[in-house]
């Protein structure tokens, strides 16, 4: 592949960027002021590849077509050869792809996705317990299910409308607390921490129940551990995002 060379001025200093090709891993080989560098390009569907880098505080993007040929260098949002601004649709697409590949954003989405799945399956399990289904999903909150299960067992032996209704309402209340925290966690940090504490307590309950039959609860414990780890990464990502904004 033919090398390409650009010269640009940043803060009164002249710099040279040389594109030397791609490695087998897909990374872009650049030489900036004589120093070899490797960068990971982003692909924007139907547009091409974009390789972002930084030179003396200036944001540089090398644009490639869909055949991996360099078609221009963009410095701080403007094409170096023409001075024209980067196309708005291309810029927004590039930003979306770059954001999606940001590890902080990825951890945030993964943590929130795991949280929502946990809440959703808890509601599903409450329905399954209510209809006396022979199965349930392990990736869910244990305490609401335990409350409903105990209430239904008590009313099966001694019918009581009060206990029956209380079991349903309390189990739905605890599950809804998780749902409310999830909705609040979309834009706030403290609900994530509160959820972490509640899941930790729920895990302790599962561990306590497993003292009688550990093998029966091993899957529940593993899924709770996975959710805790997802929430830890979510908390860490939120903290770093706050630092970046600050």
Backbone bond lengths (Angstrom), bond angles and torsions (degrees), N, CA, C in turn:
res aa  C-N    CA-C-N  psi(-1)  N-CA   C-N-CA  omega(-1)  CA-C   N-CA-C  phi
1 X - - - 1.463 - - 1.532 109.25 -
2 X 1.326 116.49 136.11 1.450 121.45 -177.22 1.520 111.44 -70.56
3 X 1.344 114.54 139.36 1.457 119.70 178.73 1.532 109.60 -77.42
4 X 1.330 114.91 151.35 1.463 121.45 176.37 1.520 108.48 -127.21
5 X 1.310 114.60 145.95 1.456 120.26 -174.19 1.527 109.99 -131.54
6 X 1.337 115.53 136.66 1.461 121.27 176.76 1.530 109.29 -131.07
7 X 1.315 115.29 146.29 1.456 121.39 174.01 1.529 107.61 -119.30
8 X 1.310 116.96 131.84 1.461 120.70 -179.16 1.518 110.57 -140.56
9 X 1.310 113.95 157.36 1.461 120.57 -179.43 1.516 109.21 -110.74
10 X 1.330 115.89 129.48 1.465 121.88 178.99 1.522 108.11 -132.27
11 X 1.328 115.73 118.08 1.472 121.16 178.90 1.526 112.11 53.85
12 X 1.326 114.94 39.33 1.453 119.50 177.39 1.508 115.42 82.66
13 X 1.322 117.44 -1.46 1.461 121.57 179.79 1.520 109.92 -109.03
14 X 1.346 115.97 142.35 1.451 121.36 179.46 1.533 110.40 -90.10
15 X 1.328 115.87 138.24 1.465 120.78 -179.59 1.524 109.53 -133.12
16 X 1.317 114.78 152.57 1.451 121.28 179.28 1.529 109.64 -120.36
17 X 1.325 115.73 131.61 1.466 121.29 175.17 1.522 108.17 -121.26
18 X 1.315 116.14 127.88 1.461 121.75 179.38 1.516 109.10 -121.85
19 X 1.323 115.76 124.48 1.465 120.89 174.50 1.522 107.84 -89.54
20 X 1.350 116.73 123.28 1.460 121.34 -174.88 1.522 113.35 -109.54
21 X 1.328 117.27 -2.35 1.461 119.63 178.84 1.514 112.46 123.76
22 X 1.325 115.39 -165.46 1.457 121.47 -179.20 1.524 109.89 -119.76
23 X 1.314 115.70 146.28 1.453 120.61 172.35 1.527 109.31 -82.66
24 X 1.332 116.29 167.31 1.465 120.60 178.33 1.525 110.64 -60.61
25 X 1.329 116.78 -31.14 1.465 121.60 179.42 1.521 112.44 -69.86
26 X 1.352 117.11 -12.18 1.455 120.78 -179.14 1.512 113.63 99.68
27 X 1.322 117.71 -9.07 1.459 120.57 -179.76 1.530 111.39 -73.08
28 X 1.326 114.23 149.13 1.457 120.81 -178.70 1.527 110.03 -86.58
29 X 1.333 114.90 132.31 1.463 120.32 178.15 1.527 109.14 -96.48
30 X 1.324 116.19 115.35 1.460 122.12 177.79 1.524 109.25 -121.63
31 X 1.310 113.91 156.35 1.465 120.16 172.43 1.522 106.23 -126.76
32 X 1.335 116.15 110.29 1.462 121.63 -177.40 1.523 108.93 -106.48
33 X 1.329 114.59 115.57 1.476 120.58 -176.12 1.520 111.50 52.62
34 X 1.340 115.31 40.29 1.452 120.85 177.22 1.513 115.37 84.18
35 X 1.334 117.19 -5.05 1.469 121.02 -178.01 1.528 109.19 -99.86
36 X 1.344 118.70 122.41 1.476 120.84 179.86 1.524 111.30 -69.46
37 X 1.314 115.66 136.44 1.465 122.80 -178.91 1.525 109.61 -135.80
38 X 1.336 116.04 152.62 1.453 122.48 174.28 1.526 109.03 -121.83
39 X 1.334 116.65 132.15 1.461 121.12 179.89 1.528 109.45 -133.48
40 X 1.326 115.53 151.81 1.468 121.60 179.11 1.525 109.20 -96.36
41 X 1.334 117.99 118.68 1.469 120.45 -179.93 1.525 111.86 -80.39
42 X 1.339 115.96 157.80 1.452 122.87 173.87 1.524 108.20 -107.24
43 X 1.314 116.20 144.26 1.457 119.89 175.23 1.522 109.31 -105.01
44 X 1.319 115.36 133.04 1.458 121.91 174.05 1.523 106.59 -113.67
45 X 1.329 116.46 118.29 1.463 121.34 -173.79 1.526 111.74 -54.00
46 X 1.327 114.42 135.54 1.462 124.34 176.62 1.531 113.28 65.50
47 X 1.331 117.48 6.88 1.463 120.87 -179.98 1.522 110.84 -117.69
48 X 1.330 116.57 -56.01 1.451 120.50 -179.02 1.511 112.45 149.16
49 X 1.329 115.04 -161.69 1.458 121.59 -179.96 1.522 109.67 -106.07
50 X 1.331 115.25 148.77 1.456 121.03 178.44 1.529 108.53 -132.34
51 X 1.308 115.45 128.48 1.464 120.25 -179.68 1.522 109.33 -114.24
52 X 1.333 118.48 104.32 1.461 120.73 -179.37 1.532 111.64 -85.42
53 X 1.304 116.25 144.16 1.466 121.96 173.83 1.528 107.84 -153.65
54 X 1.285 116.70 179.02 1.463 120.80 -177.84 1.522 109.24 -134.52
55 X 1.322 115.42 135.06 1.463 121.34 178.26 1.519 108.51 -128.04
56 X 1.309 115.92 109.93 1.473 121.88 177.13 1.535 111.33 52.18
57 X 1.346 116.31 41.68 1.466 120.95 177.58 1.509 114.54 86.57
58 X 1.330 117.87 -6.45 1.464 121.34 179.42 1.527 109.37 -93.58
59 X 1.337 116.46 133.01 1.461 121.15 -179.18 1.533 109.70 -81.31
60 X 1.327 115.71 119.14 1.453 121.87 -177.47 1.526 109.27 -114.95
61 X 1.330 115.98 137.54 1.467 121.37 175.21 1.519 107.94 -132.01
62 X 1.317 116.22 122.79 1.468 120.46 173.71 1.516 107.74 -95.75
63 X 1.317 115.30 124.28 1.460 120.30 -177.19 1.521 110.53 -99.80
64 X 1.357 115.38 134.85 1.459 121.91 177.58 1.527 108.84 -120.74
65 X 1.341 115.05 151.76 1.457 117.69 174.17 1.522 109.46 -81.77
66 X 1.321 116.85 -176.23 1.459 120.72 -176.22 1.527 112.87 -70.73
67 X 1.343 116.53 -8.59 1.463 121.05 176.39 1.527 111.66 -102.39
68 X 1.335 115.53 14.75 1.467 122.79 177.40 1.523 113.74 68.51
69 X 1.330 117.10 24.23 1.460 120.45 176.88 1.535 109.15 -97.20
70 X 1.324 118.75 132.12 1.469 120.79 178.03 1.525 110.75 -63.40
71 X 1.331 116.17 132.24 1.461 120.27 179.92 1.519 112.20 -119.94
72 X 1.326 117.01 -2.93 1.452 118.69 177.66 1.511 113.32 165.99
73 X 1.313 114.87 160.67 1.468 121.41 177.03 1.526 107.87 -117.26
74 X 1.306 115.57 131.44 1.463 122.08 -177.91 1.525 108.33 -111.24
75 X 1.328 115.82 124.20 1.465 121.16 179.98 1.519 109.59 -115.94
76 X 1.341 115.20 115.62 1.471 121.16 179.30 1.527 112.06 52.55
77 X 1.350 115.68 40.37 1.459 120.72 174.35 1.511 115.74 90.75
78 X 1.366 118.52 1.15 1.459 121.41 -178.98 1.531 110.24 -127.87
79 X 1.350 114.94 139.96 1.459 119.52 177.95 1.526 109.67 -67.24
80 X 1.335 116.42 132.88 1.462 121.23 -175.13 1.520 111.87 -66.53
81 X 1.349 117.59 -39.13 1.465 119.46 -174.01 1.515 113.61 -78.53
82 X 1.343 117.83 -32.61 1.472 120.35 -176.16 1.530 113.62 -109.83
83 X 1.336 117.16 -20.82 1.456 120.44 -176.47 1.521 113.14 79.59
84 X 1.337 116.02 1.90 1.470 120.48 -179.31 1.527 109.88 -76.05
85 X 1.338 117.19 145.77 1.468 119.42 178.93 1.528 111.15 -70.93
86 X 1.304 116.81 154.70 1.452 122.21 177.80 1.525 108.70 -64.44
87 X 1.337 116.92 136.64 1.451 120.97 -177.97 1.520 110.68 -57.08
88 X 1.341 116.38 138.28 1.461 120.87 -173.87 1.527 111.75 -63.41
89 X 1.337 116.95 -40.56 1.461 119.18 -179.02 1.527 111.03 -68.29
90 X 1.343 115.50 -38.16 1.465 119.44 177.73 1.527 110.11 -68.47
91 X 1.326 116.74 -40.39 1.458 121.24 -179.70 1.522 111.23 -63.08
92 X 1.343 116.65 -44.14 1.463 119.84 -179.75 1.523 111.11 -67.18
93 X 1.345 116.30 -38.41 1.465 119.95 177.98 1.518 110.57 -65.86
94 X 1.330 116.27 -41.58 1.463 120.82 178.82 1.528 110.45 -62.68
95 X 1.318 116.54 -43.84 1.467 120.51 -179.70 1.526 110.81 -63.66
96 X 1.337 116.68 -39.67 1.466 120.45 -179.84 1.521 110.93 -63.96
97 X 1.335 116.27 -43.64 1.459 120.37 -179.89 1.526 110.58 -67.48
98 X 1.332 115.89 -43.17 1.466 120.07 179.74 1.521 111.09 -62.49
99 X 1.331 116.40 -40.10 1.461 120.41 179.29 1.517 111.54 -67.08
100 X 1.353 115.79 -39.57 1.469 119.95 -179.59 1.521 111.33 -64.08
101 X 1.338 116.91 -30.88 1.460 120.57 -178.59 1.527 112.62 -91.79
102 X 1.316 116.49 -0.28 1.461 120.56 175.61 1.528 108.42 -69.77
103 X 1.339 118.68 123.78 1.473 120.20 -177.44 1.520 113.32 -59.53
104 X 1.327 118.29 -31.33 1.460 120.52 178.34 1.529 110.05 -66.82
105 X 1.324 115.96 -43.43 1.465 120.34 178.75 1.529 110.39 -66.28
106 X 1.341 115.70 -39.85 1.467 120.40 179.58 1.527 111.01 -62.80
107 X 1.337 117.03 -44.46 1.468 120.83 178.75 1.522 111.25 -65.70
108 X 1.335 116.06 -36.22 1.462 120.33 178.87 1.526 110.19 -65.06
109 X 1.326 116.89 -47.75 1.462 120.55 -179.62 1.521 111.67 -65.27
110 X 1.343 116.07 -40.11 1.463 119.86 -179.70 1.524 110.83 -65.14
111 X 1.334 116.42 -42.77 1.463 120.47 179.46 1.513 112.30 -64.60
112 X 1.340 116.56 -44.37 1.463 120.09 179.55 1.527 110.90 -67.98
113 X 1.332 116.63 -35.89 1.461 119.78 177.59 1.521 111.93 -65.48
114 X 1.346 115.81 -41.71 1.468 120.20 177.83 1.528 110.41 -64.30
115 X 1.324 116.20 -39.29 1.467 122.06 179.38 1.525 110.32 -62.98
116 X 1.345 117.06 -47.32 1.464 120.82 -178.53 1.528 110.93 -64.04
117 X 1.336 117.42 -40.06 1.461 121.03 177.81 1.523 110.85 -61.38
118 X 1.318 115.93 -42.05 1.463 122.58 178.28 1.529 110.64 -58.71
119 X 1.326 116.23 -46.58 1.468 120.87 -179.56 1.532 110.81 -66.36
120 X 1.324 116.00 -46.34 1.462 120.03 -178.06 1.517 112.85 -60.97
121 X 1.345 116.68 -43.99 1.463 119.94 -179.38 1.528 111.89 -70.06
122 X 1.319 117.06 -26.20 1.462 119.51 175.92 1.521 110.34 -65.94
123 X 1.350 116.46 -43.76 1.462 119.87 175.75 1.524 110.94 -61.52
124 X 1.328 116.49 -43.01 1.473 120.71 179.53 1.525 110.31 -61.05
125 X 1.332 117.07 -42.64 1.466 120.59 -178.82 1.527 112.20 -65.93
126 X 1.324 116.38 -33.74 1.471 118.78 176.99 1.530 110.41 -62.42
127 X 1.328 115.89 -40.23 1.469 120.02 177.51 1.524 110.15 -65.34
128 X 1.347 115.95 -42.47 1.472 120.37 -179.48 1.524 111.34 -63.98
129 X 1.334 116.82 -38.31 1.469 120.42 177.28 1.523 110.38 -66.88
130 X 1.329 115.94 -40.30 1.465 120.76 -177.70 1.530 111.18 -63.68
131 X 1.334 116.74 -37.56 1.478 119.84 -178.90 1.529 111.42 -91.86
132 X 1.338 115.45 6.66 1.467 121.78 178.01 1.533 112.18 59.98
133 X 1.342 115.41 44.15 1.465 120.57 178.27 1.532 109.91 -69.80
134 X 1.325 117.93 150.48 1.467 120.79 -176.98 1.527 113.57 -81.23
135 X 1.333 118.46 4.84 1.467 120.71 -178.52 1.522 109.76 -145.88
136 X 1.330 116.09 166.71 1.459 122.38 175.05 1.523 107.99 -155.93
137 X 1.320 116.39 169.56 1.456 121.39 -179.31 1.529 110.28 -96.84
138 X 1.333 117.60 133.07 1.466 120.21 -176.38 1.530 113.75 -72.57
139 X 1.329 118.00 -27.03 1.464 121.26 -175.18 1.524 109.90 -83.60
140 X 1.350 115.99 75.50 1.460 120.37 -175.38 1.527 109.51 -162.35
141 X 1.337 114.78 167.92 1.462 120.25 -179.91 1.525 110.03 -74.65
142 X 1.321 116.08 134.27 1.464 121.68 -175.24 1.526 112.95 -83.91
143 X 1.330 117.56 -40.17 1.466 121.34 -173.74 1.530 112.53 -59.33
144 X 1.356 120.22 -48.36 1.474 118.77 178.90 1.527 112.37 -59.79
145 X 1.335 116.61 -39.25 1.463 120.06 179.45 1.527 111.13 -68.01
146 X 1.324 116.00 -37.34 1.460 120.87 179.47 1.526 110.18 -63.81
147 X 1.336 115.86 -42.66 1.471 120.46 179.95 1.527 110.58 -62.88
148 X 1.329 116.06 -47.07 1.465 119.04 -179.29 1.526 111.14 -66.23
149 X 1.320 116.92 -40.48 1.462 120.42 179.93 1.516 112.51 -62.70
150 X 1.324 116.22 -42.83 1.470 120.38 178.69 1.527 110.16 -64.68
151 X 1.322 116.89 -43.65 1.473 120.84 -179.39 1.533 110.80 -61.61
152 X 1.317 116.63 -43.79 1.472 119.59 -179.65 1.529 111.39 -67.71
153 X 1.329 116.29 -34.87 1.472 119.87 178.37 1.522 110.77 -66.96
154 X 1.330 116.85 -41.85 1.462 120.97 -179.95 1.524 111.47 -65.70
155 X 1.337 115.97 -42.27 1.472 118.61 -179.16 1.522 111.92 -73.36
156 X 1.323 117.58 -20.78 1.466 120.11 176.35 1.516 110.59 -70.75
157 X 1.341 116.25 -34.15 1.463 120.91 178.98 1.521 111.05 -82.40
158 X 1.352 114.87 -46.37 1.468 120.67 179.88 1.527 108.02 -132.18
159 X 1.316 118.18 99.10 1.467 121.11 -176.85 1.531 112.30 -53.55
160 X 1.324 115.07 129.18 1.459 120.99 179.30 1.524 108.33 -150.63
161 X 1.314 115.13 116.84 1.462 119.88 -179.55 1.520 110.85 -65.36
162 X 1.333 116.02 -36.08 1.472 120.39 -178.20 1.526 110.37 -64.45
163 X 1.334 116.83 -49.80 1.467 120.58 -179.65 1.525 110.49 -64.63
164 X 1.323 116.47 -40.33 1.464 121.72 179.51 1.533 110.77 -60.03
165 X 1.335 116.01 -50.34 1.466 120.92 -178.97 1.529 111.00 -67.39
166 X 1.347 116.02 -40.99 1.468 119.92 -179.64 1.527 110.93 -62.45
167 X 1.329 116.52 -41.04 1.461 120.15 179.59 1.518 111.88 -61.66
168 X 1.317 115.98 -43.01 1.471 120.20 179.64 1.527 110.92 -66.41
169 X 1.327 115.67 -47.59 1.464 119.97 -175.77 1.534 111.70 -66.52
170 X 1.331 116.77 -43.36 1.470 119.43 -178.54 1.528 111.04 -67.06
171 X 1.323 116.86 -41.46 1.473 119.63 179.19 1.528 110.89 -64.66
172 X 1.342 116.58 -40.66 1.470 119.94 177.15 1.524 111.03 -67.21
173 X 1.340 116.37 -35.57 1.458 120.08 178.99 1.530 110.83 -62.52
174 X 1.338 116.81 -49.15 1.465 120.01 -178.90 1.533 111.11 -62.49
175 X 1.331 116.47 -40.37 1.463 119.67 179.31 1.521 110.81 -67.13
176 X 1.339 115.96 -38.42 1.462 120.37 -180.00 1.523 111.80 -68.07
177 X 1.323 117.55 -26.74 1.466 120.52 175.04 1.527 109.10 -61.10
178 X 1.330 116.12 -42.87 1.468 120.22 176.53 1.521 110.91 -61.43
179 X 1.338 116.41 -43.36 1.462 120.14 -178.90 1.524 110.81 -63.26
180 X 1.320 117.14 -43.66 1.473 121.16 179.49 1.520 110.13 -63.15
181 X 1.332 116.39 -41.58 1.471 119.78 178.26 1.521 111.11 -63.14
182 X 1.332 115.49 -38.05 1.476 118.60 177.82 1.530 110.55 -62.12
183 X 1.320 117.06 -46.24 1.463 120.64 -179.04 1.526 110.90 -63.66
184 X 1.334 116.65 -40.34 1.467 120.07 178.50 1.522 111.78 -69.93
185 X 1.336 116.41 -31.72 1.468 121.10 -176.70 1.523 112.66 -69.07
186 X 1.324 118.34 -14.10 1.460 120.21 179.60 1.521 111.77 -62.24
187 X 1.349 116.18 -32.00 1.459 119.39 -177.01 1.524 113.02 -126.55
188 X 1.335 117.58 -0.73 1.463 120.04 -177.70 1.516 110.87 -128.71
189 X 1.317 115.01 158.02 1.462 120.49 -176.94 1.526 112.38 -92.62
190 X 1.332 117.78 -40.84 1.463 120.30 -172.85 1.530 113.71 -61.72
191 X 1.350 120.21 -33.69 1.481 118.25 177.96 1.534 112.36 -62.47
192 X 1.341 117.40 -29.38 1.464 120.20 178.36 1.529 109.62 -66.39
193 X 1.341 115.79 -43.18 1.464 120.44 178.62 1.526 110.43 -65.29
194 X 1.334 116.69 -42.25 1.464 120.84 178.57 1.534 110.62 -62.01
195 X 1.318 116.18 -40.49 1.470 120.17 177.56 1.521 111.07 -63.87
196 X 1.328 116.42 -41.44 1.458 120.87 178.38 1.531 110.90 -58.00
197 X 1.321 116.68 -42.86 1.464 121.59 179.60 1.528 110.59 -64.78
198 X 1.336 116.77 -45.28 1.464 120.66 -179.59 1.530 111.91 -64.19
199 X 1.326 116.27 -41.66 1.474 119.79 179.12 1.520 109.96 -66.47
200 X 1.323 116.52 -36.39 1.463 120.55 177.80 1.531 109.94 -62.85
201 X 1.343 116.66 -44.67 1.463 120.74 177.82 1.526 111.01 -64.08
202 X 1.330 116.01 -40.20 1.464 120.44 178.70 1.535 110.18 -63.29
203 X 1.321 116.18 -36.16 1.466 121.01 178.07 1.521 111.10 -65.72
204 X 1.334 116.04 -40.00 1.467 119.84 177.70 1.528 110.69 -61.57
205 X 1.331 116.43 -37.11 1.464 120.83 177.37 1.528 110.26 -63.62
206 X 1.335 116.16 -43.62 1.470 120.17 179.03 1.532 110.13 -62.57
207 X 1.324 116.12 -43.40 1.474 119.91 179.66 1.532 110.61 -62.57
208 X 1.333 115.83 -39.68 1.472 119.62 178.35 1.529 110.34 -63.76
209 X 1.325 116.72 -43.20 1.467 120.18 178.85 1.532 111.46 -64.98
210 X 1.331 115.43 -30.70 1.469 119.62 -177.04 1.526 112.87 -74.20
211 X 1.327 117.94 -9.25 1.465 120.33 -179.29 1.526 111.28 -62.79
212 X 1.338 116.14 -27.77 1.469 120.24 178.39 1.527 112.18 -82.72
213 X 1.338 115.73 -35.36 1.467 119.79 -178.43 1.522 108.29 -152.06
214 X 1.334 117.08 86.03 1.457 121.99 -174.15 1.527 111.73 -62.96
215 X 1.322 117.21 -40.12 1.463 120.82 -177.16 1.532 112.05 -61.81
216 X 1.336 116.72 -29.99 1.459 120.62 -178.75 1.535 110.89 -71.24
217 X 1.323 117.07 -30.68 1.466 121.13 -174.73 1.530 113.30 -105.52
218 X 1.329 118.19 3.35 1.458 120.37 -174.65 1.523 112.34 -59.44
219 X 1.344 117.00 -40.19 1.470 120.19 -179.75 1.527 110.47 -66.18
220 X 1.343 116.54 -41.19 1.467 120.52 177.93 1.526 110.84 -60.97
221 X 1.319 116.14 -42.70 1.468 120.57 -179.67 1.522 110.41 -63.66
222 X 1.333 116.75 -42.61 1.465 120.48 -179.22 1.527 111.17 -64.63
223 X 1.330 116.67 -42.00 1.464 119.49 179.15 1.534 111.22 -67.90
224 X 1.321 117.07 -36.74 1.455 119.72 176.00 1.527 110.18 -64.52
225 X 1.325 116.62 -40.21 1.471 120.81 178.82 1.525 110.33 -62.85
226 X 1.336 115.82 -39.88 1.463 119.69 178.70 1.525 111.41 -64.98
227 X 1.330 116.98 -41.00 1.462 120.30 178.44 1.526 110.36 -65.52
228 X 1.322 117.10 -41.30 1.467 120.61 178.50 1.524 110.04 -59.75
229 X 1.332 116.80 -44.07 1.463 121.01 178.84 1.529 110.62 -63.96
230 X 1.329 117.50 -39.85 1.467 121.26 177.95 1.523 110.73 -63.64
231 X 1.322 116.81 -39.51 1.464 120.91 178.78 1.519 111.51 -69.93
232 X 1.334 116.92 -35.34 1.474 120.41 176.65 1.526 109.56 -61.99
233 X 1.338 117.01 -44.84 1.467 120.37 178.43 1.525 110.97 -66.44
234 X 1.334 116.76 -35.05 1.459 120.96 177.95 1.523 110.27 -65.39
235 X 1.325 116.94 -44.93 1.468 121.09 178.18 1.518 110.34 -61.49
236 X 1.326 116.45 -44.20 1.468 120.96 179.43 1.520 111.16 -62.19
237 X 1.340 116.72 -42.30 1.466 120.78 179.56 1.524 111.02 -64.50
238 X 1.337 116.49 -42.02 1.467 119.68 179.82 1.533 111.06 -64.00
239 X 1.342 116.65 -40.20 1.469 120.20 179.11 1.526 111.01 -62.82
240 X 1.343 116.41 -43.56 1.473 119.87 -179.54 1.514 110.92 -67.66
241 X 1.341 117.69 -35.51 1.452 120.31 177.94 1.528 110.74 -64.97
242 X 1.329 116.44 -38.82 1.461 120.56 178.17 1.529 110.07 -64.25
243 X 1.336 117.03 -41.38 1.466 120.83 178.68 1.525 110.98 -63.31
244 X 1.333 116.46 -39.94 1.463 120.40 -179.63 1.523 110.61 -65.02
245 X 1.343 116.10 -41.66 1.468 119.65 178.83 1.513 111.04 -65.84
246 X 1.365 114.41 -40.45 1.462 119.44 179.65 1.515 112.06 -68.85
